[in-house]
C-alpha cells in the first residue's frame, strides 16, 4: 500500500507546523510519521510546497491511502484503514481520518464510519495532553517489534520504585538517580546521559544523544527529543529535538520546537491565578481560543530563544525565530521573527537571524543549508502581517 500522510488544518498547529509537516511532530517516543512507519513501512507526507524539498513529500501512485496526519495509529484503526476500498473515506462522525484514491480528492467518495477508538490531534495543546499515553503506546510498539531498538531494563545502580519498567538503549548512562515508574514506564534512548541526582517520573521518554543535567526534576508526560540538554523542573512537556533548557527554572504543559534555547532561570506559568481555563492564540481563527484546559504553558516555534530570567505568562505562543529578553512578562502572543520583550518588539532581521542559526546548528555538527534558509525565508514572508510589516 502507498501511504501518504496529509496535513488538513495546518494553521491550527502554527507555529510548530510552519517549519514541518504535522507528521513530523513528536509525541511519546516517536514522531507521528515514525509511528505509521511501524505499521506500514515506507510512508510519505503531503504538505505545503515550500516544505517539499526538506521533507519526504508525497509519492503518488495509482492506488494510494491518504491518512490525516492528526490521526495517531493503533492496531484497530490500522485494520480499518487497510480494509478501505478504492473510493472510500473513513470517518468518525465529522472527522475525516483516511481515504483511498488515486489523487488527493474527496469528490464522490463513499463514507465508511469508523468503529475504533483512537487518539486524534484536535488542537495544538493535545501534543502535551496526549503525550503520556503516547509514551506508553510507543514503548509497547517498540517492544513488540524485532528490530535494533529492542529494549533492556535498567540496572540496579539507581534507586527505582514503581511497577512499570524502565528501559534503556545502547550507550545510555544513568547513575545515582531516583526513578519512579509507579504511573508509567520510562524510555531512555541511545547515548543519553542522565547526570547524578536527577529525579524522573514516568511516563517519561528521552531520545538519543540528549542530556539531563545534575539534579533535574522531570515529571510524567514529558518527552525530551533527540540532541537536547535539559535541567531544572519540567512537567508534562514535549521537546521536539535539538533544543536546550540547561539551567534551573520551571517549564510545564509546554511544547518546544527545534533549535530553541531557554536562558537560565526561565519560568513559565501553566495555571492562571483565578484558575480559569486558558486561552491561546490560534492562527486559523486569528484570535485567542479556549483550550478547555486549566493547565497550559508555553508553545515555542523553531529557532526561538529567550534570555535569562525570562517569565512567560500562562498560554504564551511564541513564533519561529523570535529573540526574547528583558524583565517583566512579554505579551502572550509573540509573532515570528520578533526581537524584544515586555518593553516592546522590533523585527529580528533575517541576516542576524541566519547568522545565529548557522552558529547554533554548527554546534551540533549540522549544516545550516540553503534549503533551511528557503523554508525560513518563506516563513518570514508568511508571518509579516503579525509584525505589522509590509
C-alpha positions in Angstrom: 0.0 0.0 0.0 1.2 3.5 -0.8 0.7 5.5 2.4 0.6 9.3 2.3 0.1 11.4 5.5 -1.6 14.7 4.6 -2.0 17.9 6.5 -5.5 19.1 6.9 -5.7 22.1 9.3 -2.1 23.3 9.3 -2.8 26.8 10.6 -4.3 25.4 13.8 -0.9 24.0 14.5 1.2 27.1 13.8 3.9 28.0 14.8 5.0 24.3 15.0 3.7 23.4 11.5 5.2 26.5 9.9 8.5 24.6 9.6 7.5 21.0 9.3 4.5 18.8 8.2 2.3 17.7 11.1 3.5 14.2 10.5 6.9 15.3 11.8 5.6 16.3 15.3 7.0 14.2 18.1 4.5 12.6 20.6 5.6 9.9 23.0 8.9 8.4 21.8 8.3 8.6 18.1 7.2 11.2 15.6 3.7 10.7 14.0 5.4 9.6 10.8 7.6 7.1 12.6 4.5 5.6 14.3 2.8 5.0 11.0 6.1 3.6 9.5 6.0 1.0 12.3 2.8 -0.4 10.7 3.3 0.3 7.0 7.0 0.6 6.4 7.6 3.4 3.9 5.4 6.5 4.4 5.5 9.9 2.7 3.9 13.2 3.5 1.8 15.8 1.7 2.1 19.3 3.0 2.8 22.8 1.6 5.1 23.2 -1.4 7.7 25.2 0.4 8.4 22.2 2.7 8.7 19.7 -0.2 12.5 19.9 -0.7 13.3 19.5 3.0 10.9 16.6 3.8 10.0 13.3 2.2 6.9 14.6 0.3 4.2 12.8 -1.5 4.9 9.9 -3.8 1.5 9.5 -5.6 0.8 6.2 -7.4 -2.3 4.7 -9.0 -3.6 3.4 -5.6 -2.9 5.4 -2.5 -4.2 5.5 1.0 -4.2 9.1 2.3 -4.2 9.4 6.2 -4.9 12.5 8.1 -1.6 13.5 9.9 -3.6 14.4 13.0 -4.6 10.7 13.5 -2.4 8.7 15.8 -2.2 5.0 14.9 -3.5 2.0 16.8 -4.0 -1.6 15.8 -7.7 -1.2 15.4 -7.6 1.9 13.3 -4.8 0.5 11.1 -7.0 -2.6 10.5 -9.9 -0.4 9.3 -7.6 1.7 7.1 -6.2 -1.5 5.5 -9.7 -2.6 4.8 -10.6 0.5 2.8 -11.6 0.0 -0.8 -10.7 2.4 -3.6 -13.2 5.3 -3.5 -13.9 5.0 0.3 -13.3 7.5 3.0 -13.1 6.6 6.7 -14.8 9.0 9.1 -15.7 9.2 12.7 -18.7 11.5 12.8 -17.4 14.7 11.2 -13.7 13.8 11.5 -12.2 12.6 8.2 -9.5 10.0 9.1 -8.3 8.4 5.8 -9.4 7.7 2.2 -8.3 5.5 -0.6 -8.0 7.2 -4.0 -5.6 7.8 -6.9 -5.3 11.5 -6.1 -5.8 13.9 -3.3 -9.6 14.5 -3.8 -12.6 13.8 -1.7 -15.1 14.1 -4.6 -17.5 11.2 -5.0 -16.1 9.1 -2.2 -18.3 6.7 -0.2 -18.4 7.2 3.6 -17.3 4.4 5.9 -17.9 5.0 9.6 -15.1 4.0 12.0 -15.9 1.8 14.9 -12.5 2.2 16.5 -11.3 4.2 19.5 -8.4 6.4 18.6 -6.4 9.4 19.6 -6.5 12.5 17.3 -4.8 15.9 17.5 -7.8 18.2 17.5 -5.7 21.2 18.8 -2.1 22.1 19.4 -2.4 21.6 23.2 -3.2 17.9 22.5 0.5 17.4 21.9 1.3 17.6 25.6 -2.2 16.4 26.7 -1.9 13.1 24.9 1.9 12.7 25.4 1.8 10.5 28.4 -0.4 7.8 26.8 1.6 8.0 23.6 4.8 7.3 25.6 3.2 4.1 26.9 1.9 3.1 23.5 5.2 3.8 21.7 7.2 1.7 24.2 4.8 -1.2 23.8 5.1 -0.8 20.0 8.9 -0.8 20.1 9.0 -3.8 22.4 6.6 -5.7 20.1 8.9 -5.4 17.1 12.0 -7.5 16.5 14.4 -4.8 15.4 17.5 -3.0 16.6 15.5 -0.9 19.0 14.8 -3.9 21.3 14.9 -2.5 24.9 16.6 -3.7 28.0 15.6 -3.0 31.6 17.8 -0.6 33.6 20.4 -2.0 36.0 20.3 -1.7 39.8 22.8 1.2 40.1 19.9 3.6 40.7 17.1 3.9 43.2 13.9 2.7 41.5 10.3 2.4 42.7 7.1 1.6 40.9 5.6 -1.3 38.9 6.3 -0.2 35.4 9.7 -1.0 33.7 12.5 1.4 32.9 14.1 0.7 29.5 17.3 1.9 28.0 19.1 1.6 24.7 22.7 1.0 23.8 25.2 3.6 25.1 22.8 5.2 27.6 24.2 6.1 31.0 22.3 6.8 34.2 23.7 6.6 37.7 22.8 7.7 41.2 19.4 8.8 40.2 15.9 8.3 41.6 13.4 6.8 39.2 9.6 6.5 40.0 7.7 4.4 37.5 4.6 4.0 39.6 2.4 5.8 36.9 4.1 4.7 33.7 7.2 3.3 32.0 10.4 5.2 31.3 12.3 5.1 28.0 16.0 6.2 27.7 17.4 6.4 24.2 20.7 5.6 22.7 23.7 7.5 24.1 21.6 9.5 26.5 23.4 10.8 29.6 21.4 11.4 32.7 23.6 13.0 35.4 23.6 12.2 39.0 20.9 13.4 41.4 18.2 13.6 38.7 14.6 12.6 39.6 12.5 11.1 36.9 8.8 10.1 37.0 7.1 8.0 34.3 5.7 8.0 31.8 8.8 9.7 30.5 10.9 9.4 27.3 14.2 10.9 26.4 15.6 10.3 22.9 19.0 9.7 21.5 22.1 11.8 22.4 20.2 14.0 24.9 21.5 15.1 28.3 19.8 15.6 31.6 21.8 17.9 33.9 22.5 17.2 37.6 19.6 17.4 40.0 16.9 17.8 37.4 13.3 17.1 38.3 11.2 15.7 35.4 7.6 14.8 35.9 5.4 12.4 34.0 4.0 13.0 30.5 7.3 14.6 29.4 9.3 13.8 26.2 12.8 15.1 25.5 13.5 14.8 21.8 17.0 13.9 20.4 20.1 16.1 20.9 18.5 18.2 23.7 20.0 19.4 27.0 17.7 19.9 29.9 17.8 20.8 33.6 15.6 22.3 36.3 12.0 21.3 36.7 9.9 20.0 33.7 6.4 18.8 33.8 4.2 17.3 31.0 6.1 19.0 28.3 7.5 18.0 24.8 10.8 19.0 23.3 10.8 18.2 19.5 14.6 18.0 19.5 17.9 19.9 19.3 16.7 22.4 21.9 18.1 23.3 25.4 16.8 24.3 28.8 20.0 23.6 30.6 19.5 25.6 33.8 17.1 25.8 36.7 13.6 27.2 36.1 10.1 25.7 35.6 8.6 24.5 32.3 5.1 23.0 32.5 2.4 21.8 30.0 4.5 23.2 27.1 5.8 22.4 23.7 9.3 23.5 22.5 10.3 23.2 18.8 13.7 22.6 17.4 16.8 24.8 17.9 15.3 26.7 20.8 17.2 27.9 23.9 15.7 28.9 27.2 18.0 31.1 29.3 18.9 30.4 32.9 16.0 30.7 35.3 13.4 30.9 32.6 10.0 30.2 34.1 6.5 29.8 32.6 3.1 29.9 34.2 0.9 27.0 33.4 -2.0 27.9 35.7 -3.9 31.2 35.9 -4.2 32.9 39.3 -8.0 32.7 39.1 -7.9 29.0 38.0 -9.9 29.8 34.8 -9.3 27.7 31.6 -6.5 29.0 29.5 -6.9 30.8 26.1 -4.1 30.7 23.5 -3.6 32.4 20.2 -4.9 30.4 17.2 -3.6 31.3 13.7 -6.5 29.6 12.0 -9.2 31.8 13.6 -6.9 34.8 14.1 -8.0 35.1 17.7 -7.5 33.7 21.2 -9.4 30.5 21.7 -10.3 28.5 24.8 -8.2 25.4 25.2 -10.6 23.9 27.7 -7.5 23.3 29.9 -6.8 24.6 33.3 -3.1 23.9 32.8 -1.4 25.2 29.6 2.0 26.8 29.4 4.4 27.8 26.6 4.3 26.9 22.9 7.5 27.9 21.1 8.3 27.6 17.4 11.7 26.6 16.0 14.8 28.7 16.4 13.4 30.9 19.1 15.4 32.0 22.1 14.9 33.7 25.4 17.4 35.4 27.8 18.0 34.7 31.5 15.2 35.2 34.0 12.5 35.3 31.2 9.0 35.0 32.5 6.2 33.6 30.2 2.6 34.1 31.2 0.0 31.3 31.0 -0.7 30.1 27.5 2.0 32.1 25.7 2.6 31.3 22.0 6.0 32.2 20.5 6.5 32.1 16.8 9.6 31.0 14.8 12.9 32.8 15.1 11.9 35.1 18.0 14.5 36.5 20.4 13.0 37.5 23.8 14.7 39.2 26.7 14.3 41.7 29.5 12.3 42.0 32.7 8.6 41.6 33.1 6.1 39.4 31.2 6.2 39.7 27.4 2.8 39.5 25.7 1.2 36.1 25.3 1.4 36.1 21.5 4.8 36.8 20.1 5.0 36.8 16.3 7.7 35.0 14.4 11.0 36.9 14.0 10.3 39.3 16.8 13.1 40.9 18.8 12.5 42.3 22.3 10.3 41.8 25.3 8.0 43.5 27.8 9.0 46.9 26.7 8.2 46.2 23.1 9.3 44.4 20.0 11.2 45.2 16.8 11.9 42.9 13.8 14.6 40.2 14.2 16.5 40.9 11.0 17.0 37.9 8.7 20.7 38.5 8.3 21.2 38.5 12.0 18.9 35.5 12.5 20.6 33.4 9.8 24.0 34.1 11.4 22.8 32.9 14.8 21.1 29.8 13.3 24.2 28.8 11.5 26.3 29.0 14.7 23.7 27.1 16.7 23.4 24.3 14.2 27.2 24.1 13.8 27.5 23.2 17.5 25.6 20.0 16.7 27.7 19.4 13.6 24.7 20.1 11.3 24.9 22.4 8.3 22.5 25.4 8.1 21.7 24.7 4.5 20.3 26.7 1.6 17.2 24.5 1.9 16.8 25.6 5.6 17.1 29.2 4.6 14.5 28.8 1.9 12.0 27.4 4.4 12.7 30.1 7.0 12.5 32.8 4.4 9.1 31.6 3.3 8.0 31.5 7.0 9.4 35.1 7.4 7.3 36.3 4.5 4.2 34.4 5.6 4.2 36.0 9.0 4.9 39.6 8.1 1.4 40.7 8.9 1.7 39.7 12.5 4.7 42.0 12.9 2.8 44.9 11.1 5.4 44.6 8.4 4.5 45.3 4.8 
